[in-house]
């Protein structure tokens, strides 16, 4: 149980007491700060590599190490990526920009300050569309600004000392800051999911939270329901998975309610989240902006983004997921669910688009992608980009099924497996070689139907007495007898005629 005195509120880890507090009296208000590591080859102010996984302190130089007399130089690609994300989120692009020094001490921050943007974030306003249970809305953004990352402190390498790896120091980040416009952990979970999908879609970040490519800080407060004034916020730092964003917010909301219900006050502080035991614990009291003593960096000149520059980036933007979902529903008449699943990943969209470039049966293409192909990917643990079967072969299978030359079960089972083994093979040639082409000759089908009816007189009598569902049994027997080659539409038609 968390004690109600201020010292315990501030210092102790919070363990959720049972039963949990009734939170019908309160509502949560949440703002998120997501740090997005940009996919540039070099750091924000020098040519050091940004590649992940190198030996500690191997991607460093005198500039990364902040040696006296070294001068930073701007990374143009980082600015382009910032504008790209801002335009995709309908932000106002700030054309007059400068960098500031944000002064604070961390052992893994060599300069003793971080270069960031202060009063002129490169993107202002905008929003991220989310949908929960079919309810769509846009989470409002406050800003997106550019800054450099710090290094990394490692506490589990040496039993006696903290180790420092400065490979990450200076890597370009975009900090995407929402307004306090989220009201549940489910909304926060969906927001981070959508933001990650978008940065991957734009190919400006790989979104691998386990590698630190995206990190999230959650500002959480509570207030009585009906109150408009914001409560005291607590920042939960460095959440490294979307699941942990949700869990940490839930546990922090419960902690705050328990503190208030016990008569205590919420302290503005920075807390961390321990995923192993699902707790938050205090790190320090929260700094205000004045504590950082911002001032314009004298080593970096202000930079101006021209209308032409911004317009060129806008013209090169790919079609965004929301636009494509609408297109697939309105032009291709796909269900909303199909469109959403396909547009969840850019590589899925590219594969789908390659299929429908060769067939107009859009629904069948979607069914193949969400059914047999997705199952194959899940079973083998590979991504669609590693799937061996070319989209042209899937389009050919769609056509063979449409023409009645193959049944879907044979096409999606035997033929697909053969194509996985031999991706260059042609579906029609495979079906012919394996003697799997569907039999549509009426005389052959009639023979199979007569044979099945003749060997099941009891079931025929039951059918004629009203058990019409038995027609599926007869059809299944014909399918077995024909080794899957019978055209099942003709089979069902002929069975109905003969049995009735």
DRENTIDO-26426 format. One record per atom (N, C-alpha, C): y, z negated, x negated. Coordinates in pm, whole numbers, padded with zeros to 5 digits, always signed. Each point is the difference from the previous one (the first is absolute). Layout:
% DRENTIDO-26426
YZX...
% end
This chain:
% DRENTIDO-26426
-00119+00000-00084+00119+00000+00084+00124+00000-00088+00098+00082+00031+00123+00003-00077+00091-00112+00046+00047-00080-00091+00091-00109+00036+00134+00056+00041+00079-00079+00073+00126+00051+00053+00117-00023-00093-00018-00076-00110+00114-00022-00089+00027+00126-00081+00126+00013-00044+00046+00123-00063-00076+00030-00128-00035-00104-00075-00066+00024-00128-00137+00065+00021-00074-00046+00098-00132+00058+00026+00012+00141+00055+00099+00020+00086+00020+00136+00053+00023+00099-00112+00071-00046-00102+00045+00091-00105-00110+00028-00102-00081-00102-00032-00088+00014-00114-00146+00029+00033-00048-00052+00109-00144+00005+00024-00045+00136+00048-00120+00044-00042-00058+00118+00064-00022-00030+00147+00005+00101+00084-00020-00021+00143-00139+00042+00039-00077-00093+00053-00132+00029+00053+00009-00009+00151-00044+00101+00070+00009+00005+00145-00080-00113+00061+00065-00088+00078-00070-00109+00066-00066+00051+00126-00102-00065+00042-00072+00038+00121+00009-00115+00101+00026+00027+00127+00024+00133+00055+00137+00052-00040+00022+00134-00002+00130+00054-00038+00106-00036+00103+00123-00003-00048+00111-00035+00088+00018+00104+00111+00037-00048+00116+00034+00090+00111+00136+00062-00031+00004+00132-00021+00126+00063-00038+00066+00073+00116-00037-00037+00124+00063+00064+00115+00150-00029+00005+00043-00106-00065+00142-00038+00004+00083+00081-00099-00064+00064-00097+00074+00062-00111-00032+00149-00011+00094+00069-00061-00027+00138-00039+00032+00016-00148-00075+00086-00065+00023+00028-00141+00096+00117-00015+00080-00004-00104+00086+00113-00038-00030+00029-00147-00033+00125-00028-00051+00035-00133+00077+00118-00056+00035-00009-00126+00053+00114-00074-00088+00022-00122-00024+00125-00035-00087+00030-00113+00076+00072-00111-00033-00032-00123+00049+00072-00117-00123+00056-00070-00013+00132+00003-00116+00064-00062+00045+00072-00126-00062-00034-00111+00030+00066-00127-00098+00114-00020+00053+00120-00009-00080+00121-00011+00015+00055-00142-00110+00000-00075+00003+00050-00138-00009+00153+00003+00098+00066-00061+00010+00145+00009-00094+00070-00099-00050+00116+00045-00097+00077-00079+00068+00089-00104+00093-00055-00073+00059+00074-00111-00089-00018-00123+00010+00093-00092-00082-00010-00121+00059-00098-00100+00132-00019+00007+00066-00090-00095+00080-00106+00075+00045-00099-00074+00070-00114+00060+00141+00038+00045+00065-00094+00067+00128+00030+00064+00111+00031-00101-00003-00065-00117+00109+00018-00095-00045+00037-00141-00128+00040-00015-00047+00045-00130-00125+00084+00019-00053+00056-00108-00112+00092+00009-00136-00065-00008-00009-00133+00003-00130-00066-00006-00086+00038+00120-00129+00014-00020-00091+00040+00105-00012-00107+00108-00023+00045+00123-00021-00091+00113-00148-00007+00040-00089+00064-00075-00142+00007+00038-00060-00139+00011-00081-00019+00104-00063-00129+00025-00128-00014-00082-00029-00122-00044-00128-00029-00061-00006+00009-00150+00114+00023-00065+00001+00009-00147-00015-00140-00061-00031-00004-00129-00009-00128-00070+00133-00074+00010+00000-00132+00011+00125-00075+00014+00100+00033-00111+00125+00014+00040+00111+00022-00092-00016+00124-00087-00060+00104+00060-00012+00126-00071+00100+00104+00050+00056-00020+00120+00100+00091+00055+00138-00064-00009+00039-00027-00122+00128-00068-00023+00074+00068-00116+00129-00024-00003+00086+00056-00105+00116-00097-00020+00087+00027-00095+00117-00089-00017+00084-00013+00127+00005+00104+00083+00079-00012+00123-00070-00094+00098-00131+00016+00019-00075-00091+00088+00012-00143-00049-00002-00018-00131+00006-00134-00058+00142-00054-00012+00100+00080+00041+00140-00043+00002+00054-00034-00138-00037+00079-00100+00054-00024-00135+00151+00028+00000+00074-00076-00076+00146+00022-00006+00034+00142-00044+00100+00057+00062+00047+00133-00037-00070+00113+00071-00103-00028+00076-00069+00108+00073+00076+00031+00128-00006+00127+00041+00073+00043+00120-00095+00066+00101+00012-00037+00127-00087+00058+00103+00045+00141+00038-00091+00077+00061+00029+00135+00047-00069+00018+00135+00071+00056+00099-00051+00008+00136-00116+00099+00014-00096-00036+00087-00112+00087+00034+00036+00077+00127+00022+00132-00012+00042+00082+00114-00105+00004+00111-00128+00001-00039-00107+00009+00099+00000-00123+00091+00033-00116-00056+00005-00122+00081+00108+00010+00107+00115+00057-00035+00107+00019+00097-00044+00098+00109-00067+00107-00041-00049+00099+00098-00097-00065+00098-00092-00083-00051-00097-00066+00088+00067-00097+00096+00104-00067-00048+00074-00092+00088+00065+00075+00115+00064+00111-00031+00065+00081+00103-00105+00056+00097-00112+00040-00054-00109+00056+00081-00046-00100+00106-00024-00124-00041-00043-00103+00095+00111-00031+00100+00123-00008-00048+00112-00028+00089+00015+00106+00108-00012+00126-00037+00012+00107+00099-00116-00005+00101-00121-00030-00049-00116-00007+00089+00015-00113+00102+00077-00103-00035+00019-00115+00089+00136+00002+00069+00067+00116-00003+00129+00017+00068+00107-00097-00047-00001-00028-00130+00103-00087-00058+00127+00080-00029+00109-00071-00016+00124+00059-00052-00010-00003-00153+00014+00116-00062-00011+00006-00147+00136-00031-00061+00004-00101-00085+00122-00037-00070+00022+00097-00116+00113+00069+00003+00023+00103-00102+00066-00054-00126+00074-00109+00012+00063-00064-00116-00081-00124-00037-00069+00004-00114-00093-00106-00036+00031-00059-00137-00038-00126-00018+00004-00060-00133-00109-00107-00007-00031-00041-00123-00099-00106-00021+00070-00128-00043-00060-00112+00039+00055-00130-00035-00104-00082-00076+00049-00101-00068-00091-00094-00066-00018-00123+00091-00126-00031+00025-00036-00116+00082-00055-00105-00097+00076-00105-00022-00029-00094-00108-00089-00115+00045-00117-00006-00058-00087-00117+00017-00105+00004-00110-00060-00114-00026-00096-00007-00110-00142-00005+00053-00083+00094-00047-00144-00006+00013-00056+00025-00138-00110-00061-00037-00058+00025-00133-00043+00145-00020-00028+00073+00113-00043+00139-00014+00112+00100+00029+00125-00048-00008+00116+00087+00017+00077+00000-00132-00029+00093-00089+00049-00011-00139+00151-00009-00012+00074+00073+00084+00146+00002-00016+00066-00130+00047-00070-00074+00084+00063-00117+00061+00077+00037+00126-00001+00127+00035+00059+00047+00126-00079+00122+00045+00011+00029+00128-00065+00118+00056+00108+00101+00039-00023+00127-00031+00094+00104+00043-00040+00044+00140+00095-00015+00093-00028+00029+00141+00127+00057+00063-00007+00031+00128+00120+00040+00072+00045-00116+00087+00130-00018+00010+00050-00116+00072+00077+00043+00124+00125+00038-00015+00083+00031+00117-00013+00144+00046-00065+00085-00081-00017+00141+00041-00147+00039-00004-00082-00050+00093-00139+00046+00004-00004+00150+00028-00093+00069-00059-00003+00146+00010-00029+00047+00143-00067-00084+00081-00028+00033+00140+00040-00117+00089+00068+00029+00108+00044-00105+00093-00054+00031+00140-00034-00108+00073-00045+00017+00138-00133+00072+00007-00022+00072+00109-00127+00070+00021-00103-00093+00062-00122+00048+00012-00103-00081+00062-00138+00059-00017-00101-00085+00020-00140+00038-00012-00064-00007+00139-00049+00114+00053-00065-00002+00132-00135-00071-00007-00025-00088+00097-00131-00064+00011-00050+00011+00143-00130-00017+00019-00057+00001+00134-00109-00106+00005+00010-00091+00098-00100-00104+00020-00045+00006+00144-00130+00023+00019-00057+00012+00135+00074+00101+00086+00039+00110-00063+00068+00106+00073+00148-00021+00019+00052-00116-00040+00143-00028+00011+00070+00040-00130+00085+00101+00010+00067+00053-00119+00142-00056-00011+00038-00030-00124+00140-00035-00027+00027+00024-00148+00125-00010-00038+00040+00022-00138+00050-00131-00060-00060-00042-00111+00045-00119-00071+00122+00038-00083+00111-00068+00024+00126+00035-00065+00004-00046-00146+00046+00091-00086+00016-00033-00142+00143-00041-00027+00015-00088-00098+00134-00034-00050+00039+00092-00114-00093+00021-00093+00033+00077-00120-00128+00038-00075+00014+00099-00085-00100+00030-00103+00077+00014-00130-00036-00075-00101+00072+00013-00127-00096+00015-00117+00051+00059-00106-00074+00021-00125+00015-00120-00092-00107-00033-00070+00008-00104-00102-00118+00015-00094+00006-00074-00111-00111+00003-00096-00090-00120+00024-00127+00017-00031-00097-00108+00016+00005-00093-00120-00051-00120+00019-00018-00093-00111-00139+00018-00057-00031-00070-00107-00134+00002-00056-00093-00088+00083-00111-00038-00060-00099-00078+00075-00046-00119-00083+00003-00118+00063-00051-00121-00065-00146-00019+00038-00085-00020-00098-00144-00014+00022-00042-00142-00034-00053-00070+00099-00031-00142-00018-00148-00027-00022-00083+00107+00004-00144-00022-00010-00062+00067-00123+00085+00044-00094-00050+00064-00122-00028-00104-00108+00089-00097-00011-00008-00105-00101+00001-00134+00071-00093-00086-00035-00010-00129+00071+00118-00092-00028+00070+00022-00109+00109-00090-00038+00138+00061+00019+00009+00134+00006+00130+00064+00002+00008+00106+00109+00122+00027+00042+00026+00115+00087+00024+00122-00087-00067+00109+00032+00017+00124-00076+00097+00092+00074+00069+00084-00075+00099+00091+00058-00040+00144-00031-00002+00083+00105-00024+00144-00017+00126+00071+00050+00068+00071-00090+00126+00065+00034-00015+00148+00033-00123+00046+00018-00018+00142+00037+00075+00035+00128+00004-00093+00095+00063+00027+00129+00152-00015-00004+00051-00066-00101+00144-00023-00009+00075+00132-00009+00093+00022+00090+00078+00122+00000-00054+00111+00087-00117-00021+00062-00055+00100+00092+00092+00010+00122+00030+00123+00047+00094+00014+00112-00060-00047+00132+00080-00076+00074-00037-00050+00132+00103+00043+00103-00048+00018+00123+00088+00002+00115-00026-00128+00078+00105-00075+00029-00016-00117+00086+00044+00039+00141-00095-00002+00093+00025+00039+00138+00017-00129+00081+00122-00023+00050+00034-00128+00063+00027+00022+00149-00074-00071+00084+00023+00012+00144+00110-00097+00044+00053+00025+00118+00074-00103+00069-00100-00105+00049+00046-00117+00045-00095-00095+00061-00044+00054+00136-00087+00100-00003-00028+00081+00118-00150+00009+00028-00076-00096-00053-00143-00008+00028-00028-00137+00062-00091-00004+00096-00014-00122+00078-00143-00052+00009-00088+00056-00080-00138-00050-00006-00064+00052-00127-00110-00065-00037-00074+00047-00118-00064+00136+00026-00034+00027+00127-00057+00132+00034+00103+00110-00025+00126-00024+00038+00104+00100-00026+00020+00018-00150-00002-00110-00075+00016+00009-00146-00114+00080-00061-00122-00027+00044-00118+00072-00048+00014+00150+00026+00041+00035+00122+00014+00141+00036+00113+00065-00079+00111-00071-00017+00114+00053-00075-00041+00035-00143-00067-00092-00070-00038+00026-00139-00101+00115-00006-00090+00005+00098-00097+00109+00006+00070+00135+00013+00098+00008+00090+00073+00125+00020+00084+00037-00121+00063-00100-00063+00082+00029-00119-00089+00051-00114-00116-00062-00017-00091+00046-00105-00047+00143+00027-00031+00028+00127-00042+00135+00035+00110+00101-00034+00125-00037+00027+00111+00093-00024+00024+00024-00148-00001-00105-00084+00026+00023-00143-00113+00079-00063-00122-00017+00051-00110+00084-00049+00018+00144+00047+00044+00015+00124+00021+00132+00058+00103+00078-00080+00107-00070-00039+00108+00062-00078-00036+00015-00148-00113-00062-00039-00049+00005-00138+00101-00059-00099+00061-00111+00044+00092-00071-00089-00059-00132-00048-00112-00043+00059-00066-00125-00039-00145+00011+00043-00093-00056-00080-00141+00009+00039-00040-00108+00100+00087-00099+00021-00026-00102+00101-00113-00095-00030-00049-00002-00125-00113-00087-00035+00050-00143-00023-00005-00081+00106+00056-00134-00009-00077-00088-00098-00131+00028-00015-00080-00080-00094+00042+00025-00144+00065+00113-00028+00052+00028-00134+00148-00035-00012+00057-00055+00105+00141-00039-00003+00095+00113+00032-00051+00115+00046+00088+00113+00030+00090-00027+00121-00047-00087+00089+00084-00050+00109-00018-00150+00006+00111-00071+00010-00005-00145+00014+00098-00040+00109-00035-00100+00076+00080-00035+00117+00044-00146-00006+00127-00025+00029+00053-00134+00021+00036-00012+00148-00039-00109+00063+00027-00019+00142+00099-00114+00020+00113+00028+00067+00095-00104+00038-00031-00041+00144-00042-00125+00015-00050-00048+00129+00088-00114+00049+00035+00004+00128+00068-00113+00064-00054-00013+00141+00025-00116+00060-00035-00021+00140+00122-00050+00075-00001+00019+00130+00106-00052+00085-00058-00022+00140+00062-00090+00079-00048-00017+00137+00012+00131+00077-00096+00027+00085+00006+00122+00079+00126+00000+00086+00068+00114+00001+00126+00011+00074+00122-00021-00087-00019-00061-00118+00110-00021-00094+00032+00132-00071+00129+00025-00026+00040+00123-00069+00034-00025-00146+00034-00122-00033+00036-00033-00138-00126-00007-00085+00007+00058-00122-00114-00002-00089-00023-00139-00057-00126-00036-00018-00033-00126-00064+00006+00011-00152-00023-00111-00069-00004+00000-00146-00122+00079-00047+00024+00091-00093-00110+00087-00043-00067-00054-00125-00125+00033-00011-00080-00027-00119-00056+00133-00049+00008+00024-00130-00052+00124-00056-00138-00026-00060-00099+00077+00045-00135-00007-00058-00015+00121-00091-00021-00025-00130+00010+00104-00102-00134+00066-00033+00014+00125-00048-00106+00072-00070-00133+00007+00076+00008+00049+00123-00121+00021+00079-00058+00135-00040-00124-00001-00048-00053+00119-00067-00105+00077+00081-00006-00024+00131-00084+00082+00087+00058-00009+00140-00027+00102+00080+00053+00000+00137-00063-00114+00079-00127-00025-00025-00067-00111+00069+00066-00132-00035+00036-00019-00127+00063-00125-00040+00141-00014+00056+00068+00111+00024+00132-00008+00066-00016-00066+00136-00098+00045+00075-00023-00057+00133-00043-00147-00008-00094-00029-00089-00052-00138-00010+00108-00097-00045+00080+00042-00099+00103-00090-00052+00107-00029+00105+00039+00102+00076+00101-00020+00105-00054-00094+00107-00124+00020+00040-00060-00088+00102-00002-00144-00045-00043-00023-00123-00012-00138-00048+00137-00063-00019+00099+00081-00040+00134-00055-00019+00066-00034+00133-00023+00083+00102+00053-00030+00133-00058-00133+00050-00130-00018-00017-00064-00125+00043+00057-00119-00076+00022+00018-00132+00056-00110-00080+00138-00039+00052+00084+00101+00025+00136-00027+00045+00001-00073+00136-00084+00046+00090-00007-00064+00132-00043-00145-00014-00099-00022-00087-00047-00138-00017+00110-00088-00059+00074+00052-00098+00110-00078-00059+00103-00036+00106+00041+00098+00079+00104-00024+00102-00051-00095+00108-00125+00021+00043-00056-00087+00104-00013-00144-00047-00016-00018-00132-00011-00135-00056+00137-00063-00025+00108+00073+00034+00134-00054-00017+00066+00036-00131-00065+00083-00081+00057+00037-00129+00091+00121+00010+00055+00041-00113+00089+00116-00008-00059+00102-00096+00020+00127+00031-00046+00106-00088+00097+00013-00116-00055+00006-00121+00081+00017-00120-00001+00147-00039+00117+00054-00036+00005+00136-00050-00057+00001-00142-00113+00064-00015-00071-00005-00127-00083+00126-00019-00052+00015-00119-00094+00107-00032-00138-00062-00013-00097+00059+00073-00136-00051-00004-00093+00111-00047-00117-00037-00041-00102+00097-00038-00121-00021+00090-00086+00101+00002-00117-00004+00088-00126+00001-00084-00089-00094+00028-00130-00007-00068-00104+00057+00095-00047+00121-00031-00094+00067+00089-00137-00066+00000-00035-00070-00108-00133-00060-00009-00020-00110+00104+00105-00081+00023-00016-00106+00099+00098+00012+00118+00065+00118+00009+00089+00029+00114+00106-00108+00017+00078-00021-00107+00110-00097+00004+00126+00063-00058+00115-00056+00038+00124+00030-00072+00043-00127-00072+00070+00018-00113+00049-00116-00074+00137+00033-00059+00080-00104-00019+00138+00018-00044+00007+00037-00148+00090+00096-00030+00024+00039-00139+00136-00052-00048+00104+00020+00083+00136-00040-00038+00088+00009+00123+00116-00066-00007+00098+00018+00107+00055+00140-00011+00038+00057+00112+00041+00141+00005+00139+00019-00057+00011+00102-00090+00131+00033-00054+00081+00081+00101+00131-00010-00011+00091+00087+00075+00046+00112-00092+00063+00103+00057+00043+00114-00081+00096-00043-00111+00085-00098+00028+00096-00046-00101-00069-00056-00123-00119-00056+00018-00071-00060-00112-00040+00104-00105-00009+00126+00040-00042+00105-00091+00115+00058-00083+00125-00032+00035+00118+00043-00076-00003+00151-00027-00010+00077+00106-00002+00147-00011+00129+00051-00065-00012+00099-00087+00116+00078-00044-00049+00138-00043+00088+00099+00006-00038+00138-00032-00050+00009-00143-00112+00070-00019-00058+00014-00134+00091+00091-00083+00054-00053-00111+00093+00081-00081-00068+00112-00078-00134-00004-00014-00071+00102-00076-00044+00119+00084+00017-00009+00132-00043+00108+00089+00120+00050+00079+00026+00128-00010+00114+00055+00074-00035+00014+00148+00098-00011+00088-00024+00028+00142-00048+00144+00015-00075+00026+00108-00047+00138+00022+00032+00044+00143+00029+00129+00013+00041+00058+00128-00105+00100+00047-00040-00011+00126-00096+00093+00059+00078+00100+00085-00009+00126-00033+00075+00102+00073-00069+00035+00131+00076+00060+00091-00058+00046+00126-00111+00101-00026+00022+00087-00097-00099+00103-00033-00131-00062-00047+00012-00103-00083-00119-00069-00054-00081-00064+00113+00068-00071+00088-00068-00067+00112-00062+00102+00094+00073+00107+00028-00050+00104+00091-00126+00067-00056-00005+00021-00130-00117+00063-00062-00124-00088+00013+00017-00131-00016-00113-00093+00016-00045-00002+00146+00095+00003+00090-00034-00002+00143-00077+00126+00038+00041+00114-00053-00066+00127+00033-00144+00003-00052-00026-00075-00106-00134+00001-00060-00094-00106+00059+00049-00082+00093-00085-00103+00058-00117+00063+00076-00119-00057-00013-00113+00049+00079+00014-00045+00145-00075+00063+00090-00005-00047+00139-00055-00142-00002+00063-00090+00073-00037-00141-00003-00105-00032+00106-00074-00110-00017-00111-00031+00092+00040-00002+00147+00114-00061+00031+00043-00010+00140+00023+00139+00059+00059+00090-00078+00025+00137+00046-00131+00074+00023-00094-00017-00093-00128+00069+00012-00082-00052+00118+00003-00133+00022-00071-00056+00115+00049+00064+00130+00131+00011+00011+00059+00061+00121-00042+00147+00012+00001+00071-00112-00040+00142+00000-00145+00016+00043-00088-00084-00054-00143+00013+00031-00027-00028+00148+00078-00092+00056-00020-00029+00143+00058+00109+00089+00120+00045-00034+00070+00094+00089-00048+00145-00018-00021+00043-00125-00039+00139-00024-00151+00021+00000-00075-00096-00056-00143+00016-00012-00076-00076+00108+00073-00078+00082-00058-00074+00113-00107-00099-00044+00019-00058-00117-00091-00105-00044+00037-00131+00067-00097-00087+00030+00032-00134+00049+00084-00076-00102+00079-00096+00049+00086-00078-00090-00081-00070-00108-00120-00049+00037-00083-00070-00098-00041+00094-00113-00046+00120+00035-00041+00097-00102+00116+00030-00095+00117+00027+00058+00117+00035-00081+00037-00114-00094-00009-00124+00049+00037-00116-00082-00097-00018-00115-00131+00015+00028-00101-00018-00106+00017+00106-00108+00019+00124+00040+00015+00109-00098+00125-00022-00085+00108-00043+00064+00127-00017-00071+00009-00133-00075-00107-00076-00002+00002-00126-00075-00003+00024-00150-00036+00121-00041-00013+00030-00143+00037+00146-00024+00085+00022-00099+00047+00136-00026-00115+00093-00039-00097-00051-00075-00112+00084-00041-00085+00042+00121-00013-00090+00099-00070+00037+00123+00073+00113+00071+00133-00011+00007+00081+00104+00063-00020+00133-00071+00001-00002-00132-00014+00124-00076-00137+00064+00025-00103-00083+00009-00135+00053+00026-00007+00057+00142+00058-00073+00097+00002+00047+00139+00077+00131+00012+00114+00007-00065+00081+00122+00006-00076+00119-00060-00078-00026-00104-00078+00108-00062-00111+00048+00094-00056-00092+00081-00103+00040+00097+00062+00086+00108+00111-00048+00060+00056+00071+00115+00074+00128-00039+00015+00021-00131+00052+00131-00044-00103+00109+00025-00127-00042+00024-00108+00097+00017-00074-00014+00133+00048-00089+00087-00055-00012+00135+00108-00053+00093-00002+00048+00123+00097-00048+00100-00057-00112+00085-00124-00041-00028-00060-00110+00076+00042-00131-00066+00124-00043+00031+00060-00115-00067-00077-00129+00030-00044-00016+00123-00072-00121+00036-00132-00010-00074-00070+00113-00012-00126-00001-00075+00024-00036-00146+00108+00055-00057+00033-00032-00140+00028-00149-00015+00074-00057+00095+00029-00144-00003-00128-00081+00013-00091+00043+00090-00126-00071+00019-00084+00000-00127-00005+00113-00068-00074+00006-00127+00060-00096-00103+00132-00002-00008+00066-00083-00100-00020-00149+00028+00011-00039+00127-00010-00142+00035-00144-00045+00021-00093+00097+00014-00139-00034+00024-00086+00016-00125-00069+00112-00013-00095+00017-00113+00064-00015-00138+00121+00056-00018+00061-00006-00133+00040-00143-00034+00064-00068+00095+00043-00139-00023-00120-00089-00028-00110+00022+00076-00121-00079-00023-00054+00022-00140+00002+00125-00044-00048+00033-00134+00086-00067-00107+00130+00001+00020+00091-00063-00096-00025-00151-00007-00019-00062+00118-00024-00144+00003-00132-00036-00067-00101+00082+00023-00132-00028-00059+00001+00012-00151+00072+00098-00051-00001+00026-00144+00114-00068-00074+00097-00054+00076+00112-00070-00063+00095+00090-00075+00014+00125+00044+00092+00092-00067+00117+00033+00091+00106+00053-00057+00116+00043+00076-00018+00145+00042+00081+00042+00097-00008+00138+00049+00031+00099-00113+00082-00041-00095+00032+00089-00113-00121+00027-00089-00103-00087+00011-00121+00017-00081-00114+00062+00081+00025+00027+00128-00105+00056+00087-00031+00142-00045-00129+00027-00024-00039+00126-00064+00008+00121+00092-00020-00020+00129-00009+00115+00091+00139+00055+00027+00024+00129-00026+00135+00056+00022+00033+00011+00150+00128-00010+00035+00040+00013+00141-00046+00130+00064-00009+00109-00079-00044+00128+00056-00142-00009+00056-00085-00082-00062-00137-00016+00048-00002-00077+00132+00089-00099+00013+00008-00075+00126+00048+00093+00112+00097+00084-00031+00048+00097+00098-00112+00095+00042-00083+00040-00096-00112+00089+00030-00102-00070+00089-00023-00131-00024-00092-00075+00084+00054-00014+00143+00131-00022+00012+00063-00005+00132-00027+00131+00075+00017+00111-00069-00020+00130+00062-00146+00022+00040-00095-00039-00085-00141+00016+00031-00041-00081+00123+00056-00121+00011-00027-00083+00119+00063+00064+00124+00125+00046-00014+00069+00063+00113-00075+00124+00049-00059+00073-00092-00070+00124+00035-00143-00025+00050-00039-00128-00001-00135-00032+00047-00109+00029-00101+00036+00026-00124-00101+00031-00101-00059-00126-00062+00075-00111+00007-00049-00129-00048+00035-00107+00102-00088-00097+00017+00036-00119+00075+00080-00093-00089+00085-00082+00059+00086-00088-00081-00083-00096-00083-00108-00053+00057-00080-00098-00075-00062+00062-00125-00050+00124+00012-00055+00069-00117+00110+00031-00101+00114+00047+00050+00112+00036-00088+00053-00121-00076+00018-00112+00073+00060-00120-00062-00102-00083-00076-00129+00031+00020-00103-00073-00072-00057+00080-00115-00096+00084+00032-00073+00072-00105+00090+00094-00080+00078+00082+00070+00082+00099-00072+00106-00069-00086+00066-00102+00054+00104-00070-00078-00059-00060-00126-00118-00062+00010-00063-00060-00117-00035+00106-00105-00043+00117+00046-00029+00109-00094+00128+00048-00069+00110+00003+00076+00128+00043-00058+00051-00100-00103-00027-00128+00023+00040-00103-00097-00075+00021-00131-00128+00040+00010-00078+00027-00122+00045+00130-00066+00036+00099+00082+00038+00132-00052+00132+00043+00065+00113-00052-00047+00129+00025+00064+00039+00147+00008-00053+00084-00090+00037+00142-00001-00081+00081+00101-00103-00060+00059-00086+00074+00095+00077+00033+00127-00044+00107+00069+00061+00041+00126-00082-00058+00116+00066-00064+00096-00074-00064+00110-00095+00094+00074+00042+00122+00030-00088+00092+00073-00122+00037-00082+00019+00022-00129-00113+00033-00087-00098-00117-00010+00055-00121-00009-00085-00119-00005-00082-00012+00128+00067+00014+00115-00069-00014+00128-00109+00105+00015+00027+00120-00049-00099+00108+00007-00119-00029-00090+00027-00038-00124-00106-00029-00098-00089-00114+00047+00062-00101+00061-00075-00119+00044-00059+00017+00140+00020+00120+00057-00054+00029+00134+00053-00100+00103+00130-00025-00006+00062-00097+00090+00092+00062+00104+00014+00131-00003+00088+00063+00099-00054-00024+00140+00092-00030+00089-00037-00038+00136-00059+00118+00076-00108-00027+00075-00067+00103+00080+00069+00011+00135+00056+00117+00026+00067+00020+00129-00072+00102+00087-00116+00048-00050-00078+00095+00080-00057-00073+00122+00032+00050+00118-00036-00069+00124-00149-00012+00020-00076+00100-00046-00145-00006+00020-00064-00110-00084+00049-00016-00126-00052-00107-00086+00034-00137+00058+00123-00014+00047+00043-00129+00057-00080-00030+00126-00023+00102+00083-00078-00020+00123-00141-00047-00033-00059+00055-00105-00135-00041-00040-00004-00147-00038+00101-00045-00082+00006-00141-00040+00021-00090+00122+00089+00039+00090+00029-00079+00119-00126-00013+00086-00071+00111+00021-00122-00004+00082-00106-00091-00062-00011+00007-00133-00099-00082-00069+00029-00149+00018+00129-00038-00013+00039-00141+00015-00025-00047+00143+00039+00082+00099-00018-00038+00141-00149-00015+00032-00080+00089-00055-00143-00001+00029-00069-00126-00053+00046-00052-00114-00068-00116-00060+00055-00134+00050+00100+00003+00091+00060-00125+00051+00008+00000+00153-00114+00020+00069+00004+00008+00147+00051-00128+00067-00035-00117-00057+00046-00126+00061+00152-00009-00003+00059+00037-00113+00147-00006-00013+00067+00103+00091-00068+00114+00019+00053+00102+00091+00009-00056+00142-00107-00072+00041+00000-00059+00134+00111-00104+00014+00018-00083-00104+00106-00101+00003+00137+00067+00011+00018+00108-00075+00127+00073+00006+00026+00051+00142-00104+00057+00061+00017+00058+00134+00023-00108+00105-00040-00125-00031+00024-00110+00093+00137-00064-00019+00077+00055-00094+00138-00049-00014+00042-00051-00135-00092-00014-00096+00037-00049-00133+00053+00116-00085+00120+00044+00036+00058+00119-00063+00030-00019-00149+00014-00125-00041+00029-00026-00141-00112+00042-00092-00119+00024+00055-00113+00041-00083+00018+00138-00061+00101+00075+00048+00020+00133-00058+00028-00008-00150+00061-00112-00043+00024-00021-00143-00129-00014-00077-00102-00063+00062-00130-00013-00064-00064+00137-00019+00004+00081+00107-00057+00135-00011+00071+00082-00109+00135-00010-00002+00079+00076-00100-00036-00043-00141-00020-00132-00018-00036-00051-00132-00135+00052-00046-00094+00009+00096-00132+00051-00035+00006+00149-00038+00084+00076+00072+00017+00142-00034+00061+00013-00140+00094-00087-00030+00066+00003-00131-00103-00026-00111-00089-00099+00024-00104-00030-00099-00094+00118-00018-00043+00057+00116-00095+00110-00003+00056+00121-00074+00132+00022+00015+00064+00116-00064+00048-00032-00141-00027-00126-00044+00047-00047-00131+00151+00014-00013+00068-00028+00112+00146+00000+00002+00063+00136+00011-00079+00103+00017+00054+00135-00002+00042+00051+00138-00042-00067+00106+00032+00048+00135+00147-00023+00033+00063+00097+00063+00137-00013+00049-00001-00099+00116+00054-00119-00023-00015-00107+00097+00077+00025+00130+00104+00079-00005+00069+00035+00125-00094+00081+00090-00069+00096-00060-00096+00080+00077-00118-00085+00045-00043-00092-00087-00111-00088+00034+00033-00081+00126+00115-00065-00002+00039-00084+00114+00014+00082+00129+00055+00120-00014+00016+00086+00118-00136+00038+00057-00094+00040-00088-00130+00045+00045-00082-00117+00057+00011-00117-00065-00070-00118+00051+00046-00033+00141+00132+00002+00022+00055-00031+00132-00054+00097+00105-00005+00128-00039-00050+00101+00094-00147-00025+00036-00085-00023-00103-00143-00013+00023-00035-00132+00070+00067-00107-00038-00031-00131+00059+00050-00013+00143+00104+00073+00031+00055-00010+00135-00061+00102+00096
% end
